[in-house]
Amino acid sequence: MIMPTKHTHLSASFMGLGAFILKLLEEPLTIDECWLRLNKEYINKGVIKKKHSFDNFILTVDLLFMINSVDLNERGELYNVSKKA
């Protein structure tokens, strides 16, 4: 589910998951580091109720690329475009 509906929580949608990913990207992270931090900071603590698969995570990162919110640096790390100095 890309967009939330009246029966879907925001955190269960790709757009909602994308917001959590952007919040994690205070510094550039590899895809693996970002996935591990997402699970540690949000999913395991119950902030995000839905257990997202790695496939959903990758689709969300793809969505963030398409809307120019994230990009890769020269080391192949994911970074939040709005935080680049």
Buried (B, 14 or more C-beta within 10 A) or exposed (E): BEEBEEEEEEBBBBBBBBBBBBEBBEEBBEBEBBBEBBBEBBBEEEEBEBEBEEEBBEBBBEBBBEEEBBBEEEEEBBBBBEEEE
